[in-house]
């Protein structure tokens, strides 16, 4: 079968695919649902996503 790498859109994580992953796995596929850096509670502060307006400009 196929291998699926599921990459969520902005401000979402692997939880976005909770309904889809079991369906694909039952059909015999390999599934990798990702959570990108900066969205997990245990990520370092330097990698946590923040709105552009709160970022310090670098010059």
DSSP file (Angstrom, degrees, kcal/mol; ACC not computed):
  #  RESIDUE AA STRUCTURE BP1 BP2  ACC     N-H-->O    O-->H-N    N-H-->O    O-->H-N    TCO  KAPPA ALPHA  PHI   PSI    X-CA   Y-CA   Z-CA
    1    1 A X              0   0    0      0, 0.0     2,-0.2     0, 0.0    28,-0.1   0.000 360.0 360.0 360.0-165.0    0.0    0.0    0.0
    2    2 A X        -     0   0    0      2,-0.0    28,-2.2     0, 0.0     2,-0.5  -0.565 360.0-130.4-102.3 162.2    1.0    3.7    0.2
    3    3 A X  E     -a   30   0A   0     26,-0.2     2,-0.5    -2,-0.2    28,-0.2  -0.965  22.5-160.6-111.1 128.9    2.7    5.8    2.9
    4    4 A X  E     -a   31   0A   0     26,-3.2    28,-2.6    -2,-0.5     2,-0.6  -0.932  10.0-165.9-112.3 130.9    1.0    9.1    3.8
    5    5 A X  E     -a   32   0A   0     -2,-0.5     2,-0.7    26,-0.2    28,-0.2  -0.964  15.2-158.1-112.1 111.2    2.7   12.0    5.6
    6    6 A X  E     -a   33   0A   0     26,-2.7    28,-2.6    -2,-0.6     2,-0.6  -0.819   8.7-172.2 -97.9 116.1    0.0   14.3    6.8
    7    7 A X        -     0   0    0     -2,-0.7    28,-0.1    26,-0.2     6,-0.1  -0.935  16.7-138.6-111.6 118.4    1.2   17.9    7.4
    8    8 A X        -     0   0    0     -2,-0.6     3,-0.1    26,-0.5     6,-0.1  -0.267  15.4-116.8 -75.0 161.3   -1.3   20.2    9.1
    9    9 A X    >   -     0   0    0      1,-0.2     3,-1.6     4,-0.1    -1,-0.1  -0.053  62.5 -34.2 -80.9-169.2   -1.9   23.8    8.2
   10   10 A X  T 3  S-     0   0    0      1,-0.3    -1,-0.2    -2,-0.0     3,-0.1  -0.172 126.7  -0.1 -55.2 135.1   -1.3   26.9   10.4
   11   11 A X  T 3  S+     0   0    0      1,-0.2     2,-0.3    -3,-0.1    -1,-0.3   0.628 109.0 106.6  62.4  19.0   -1.8   26.5   14.2
   12   12 A X    <   -     0   0    0     -3,-1.6    24,-0.4     2,-0.0    -1,-0.2  -0.799  46.1-169.8-119.2 165.8   -2.8   22.8   13.9
   13   13 A X    >   -     0   0    0     -2,-0.3     3,-2.2    22,-0.1    22,-0.2  -0.640  51.0 -62.2-136.8-164.4   -1.1   19.6   14.8
   14   14 A X  G >  S+     0   0    0      1,-0.3     3,-2.1    -2,-0.2    21,-0.1   0.757 120.0  75.1 -59.7 -24.6   -1.4   15.9   14.3
   15   15 A X  G >  S+     0   0    0      1,-0.3     3,-1.4     2,-0.2    -1,-0.3   0.723  80.0  73.4 -60.9 -19.7   -4.6   16.0   16.3
   16   16 A X  G <  S+     0   0    0     -3,-2.2    -1,-0.3     1,-0.3     3,-0.2   0.720  98.2  47.1 -64.7 -19.7   -6.2   17.5   13.1
   17   17 A X  G X> S+     0   0    0     -3,-2.1     4,-2.7    -4,-0.2     3,-0.6   0.206  72.7 115.9-108.6  14.5   -6.0   14.0   11.5
   18   18 A X  H <> S+     0   0    0     -3,-1.4     4,-0.6     1,-0.3    -1,-0.2   0.814  82.1  44.7 -56.4 -32.6   -7.4   11.9   14.4
   19   19 A X  H 3> S+     0   0    0     -3,-0.2     4,-0.5    -4,-0.2    -1,-0.3   0.791 117.2  44.3 -80.8 -27.9  -10.4   10.9   12.3
   20   20 A X  H <> S+     0   0    0     -3,-0.6     4,-2.2     2,-0.1     3,-0.2   0.859  99.3  66.7 -87.2 -38.5   -8.5   10.1    9.1
   21   21 A X  H  X S+     0   0    0     -4,-2.7     4,-2.6     1,-0.2     5,-0.2   0.910 100.8  47.9 -55.0 -50.7   -5.5    8.2   10.5
   22   22 A X  H  X S+     0   0    0     -4,-0.6     4,-2.5     1,-0.2    -1,-0.2   0.874 110.7  52.9 -61.3 -34.7   -7.4    5.1   11.6
   23   23 A X  H  X S+     0   0    0     -4,-0.5     4,-1.2    -3,-0.2    -1,-0.2   0.925 111.9  44.3 -65.3 -44.1   -9.3    4.9    8.3
   24   24 A X  H  <>S+     0   0    0     -4,-2.2     5,-2.2     2,-0.2    -2,-0.2   0.906 114.1  49.9 -66.6 -41.4   -6.0    4.9    6.3
   25   25 A X  H ><5S+     0   0    0     -4,-2.6     3,-1.8     1,-0.2    -2,-0.2   0.901 107.8  53.3 -65.2 -40.5   -4.4    2.4    8.6
   26   26 A X  H 3<5S+     0   0    0     -4,-2.5    -1,-0.2     1,-0.3    -2,-0.2   0.811 104.0  57.4 -62.3 -29.2   -7.3    0.0    8.4
   27   27 A X  T 3<5S-     0   0    0     -4,-1.2    -1,-0.3    -5,-0.2    -2,-0.2   0.451 127.4-102.2 -81.3   0.4   -7.0    0.2    4.6
   28   28 A X  T < 5S+     0   0    0     -3,-1.8    -3,-0.2     1,-0.3     2,-0.2   0.548  77.1 134.2  95.7   8.6   -3.4   -1.0    5.0
   29   29 A X      < -     0   0    0     -5,-2.2     2,-0.5    -6,-0.1    -1,-0.3  -0.528  56.1-122.2 -89.8 157.4   -1.5    2.3    4.6
   30   30 A X  E     -a    3   0A   0    -28,-2.2   -26,-3.2    -2,-0.2     2,-0.4  -0.862  33.6-165.3 -94.9 132.6    1.3    3.6    6.7
   31   31 A X  E     -a    4   0A   0     -2,-0.5     2,-0.5   -28,-0.2   -26,-0.2  -0.973  19.1-175.1-128.7 133.5    0.5    7.0    8.1
   32   32 A X  E     -a    5   0A   0    -28,-2.6   -26,-2.7    -2,-0.4     2,-0.6  -0.948   9.2-168.9-124.0 107.3    2.7    9.7    9.7
   33   33 A X  E     -a    6   0A   0     -2,-0.5     2,-0.2   -28,-0.2   -19,-0.2  -0.877  18.0-151.1 -98.4 122.3    0.7   12.6   11.1
   34   34 A X        -     0   0    0    -28,-2.6   -26,-0.5    -2,-0.6     2,-0.5  -0.607  21.5-160.6 -99.4 151.3    3.0   15.5   12.1
   35   35 A X        -     0   0    0    -22,-0.2   -22,-0.1    -2,-0.2     3,-0.1  -0.991  31.5-133.4-120.1 119.0    3.0   18.3   14.6
   36   36 A X    >   -     0   0    0     -2,-0.5     3,-1.3   -24,-0.4     4,-0.2  -0.313  33.3 -80.8 -74.0 156.2    5.5   20.9   13.5
   37   37 A X  T 3  S+     0   0    0      1,-0.2    -1,-0.1     2,-0.1    12,-0.0  -0.219 113.2  36.0 -55.0 138.6    8.0   22.5   15.9
   38   38 A X  T 3  S+     0   0    0     10,-0.1    11,-1.1     2,-0.1    -1,-0.2   0.360  98.3  79.5 100.3  -3.8    6.6   25.2   18.1
   39   39 A X    <   +     0   0    0     -3,-1.3     2,-0.3     9,-0.1    -2,-0.1   0.491  69.5  89.3-113.4  -6.3    3.1   23.8   18.6
   40   40 A X  S >  S-     0   0    0     -4,-0.2     3,-1.8     1,-0.1    -2,-0.1  -0.711  79.4-125.7 -91.7 145.1    3.9   21.2   21.4
   41   41 A X  T 3  S+     0   0    0     -2,-0.3    -1,-0.1     1,-0.3     7,-0.0   0.781 108.7  53.7 -59.1 -28.0    3.7   22.3   25.0
   42   42 A X  T 3  S+     0   0    0      2,-0.0    -1,-0.3     3,-0.0     3,-0.1   0.353  81.6 118.5 -92.9   7.5    7.2   21.0   25.7
   43   43 A X  S <  S-     0   0    0     -3,-1.8     5,-0.1     1,-0.1     2,-0.1  -0.390  74.6 -99.4 -69.8 150.7    8.9   23.0   22.9
   44   44 A X    >>  -     0   0    0      1,-0.1     3,-1.8    -2,-0.1     4,-0.6  -0.373  30.6-115.0 -67.2 149.1   11.5   25.5   23.8
   45   45 A X  G >4 S+     0   0    0      1,-0.3     3,-0.9     2,-0.2    -1,-0.1   0.825 113.6  63.2 -55.0 -34.1   10.4   29.2   23.9
   46   46 A X  G 34 S+     0   0    0      1,-0.2    -1,-0.3     3,-0.0    -2,-0.0   0.728 107.8  42.1 -66.4 -20.3   12.7   30.0   21.0
   47   47 A X  G <4 S+     0   0    0     -3,-1.8     2,-0.3     2,-0.1    -1,-0.2   0.461  85.6 113.6-105.3  -2.3   10.7   27.7   18.7
   48   48 A X  S << S-     0   0    0     -3,-0.9    -9,-0.1    -4,-0.6   -10,-0.1  -0.531  71.9-115.4 -75.7 132.3    7.2   28.5   19.8
   49   49 A X        +     0   0    0    -11,-1.1     2,-0.3    -2,-0.3    -1,-0.1  -0.378  40.2 175.0 -66.3 140.4    5.1   30.2   17.1
   50   50 A X        -     0   0    0     -2,-0.1     5,-0.1     0, 0.0    -1,-0.0  -0.978  38.5 -87.1-143.3 155.5    4.0   33.8   17.9
   51   51 A X    >   -     0   0    0     -2,-0.3     3,-1.7     1,-0.1     4,-0.4  -0.307  39.1-118.8 -60.7 147.4    2.2   36.5   15.9
   52   52 A X  G >  S+     0   0    0      1,-0.3     3,-1.5     2,-0.2    -1,-0.1   0.838 110.2  65.3 -57.0 -35.0    4.5   38.6   13.8
   53   53 A X  G 3  S+     0   0    0      1,-0.3    -1,-0.3     3,-0.0    -2,-0.1   0.684 100.8  50.6 -66.1 -16.8    3.5   41.7   15.7
   54   54 A X  G <  S+     0   0    0     -3,-1.7    -1,-0.3     2,-0.1     2,-0.2   0.447  87.9 104.8 -99.2  -0.9    5.1   40.4   18.9
   55   55 A X  S <  S-     0   0    0     -3,-1.5     2,-0.5    -4,-0.4    -3,-0.0  -0.529  72.7-122.4 -82.4 147.1    8.5   39.5   17.4
   56   56 A X        -     0   0    0     -2,-0.2    -2,-0.1     1,-0.1    -1,-0.1  -0.762  31.9-118.0 -86.6 127.6   11.5   41.6   18.0
   57   57 A X        -     0   0    0     -2,-0.5     2,-0.5     1,-0.1    -1,-0.1  -0.346  22.2-143.7 -64.9 144.4   13.0   42.9   14.7
   58   58 A X              0   0    0      1,-0.1    -1,-0.1    -2,-0.0     0, 0.0  -0.928 360.0 360.0-109.6 134.2   16.6   41.8   13.9
   59   59 A X              0   0    0     -2,-0.5    -1,-0.1     0, 0.0    -2,-0.0   0.370 360.0 360.0-127.4 360.0   18.9   44.2   12.2
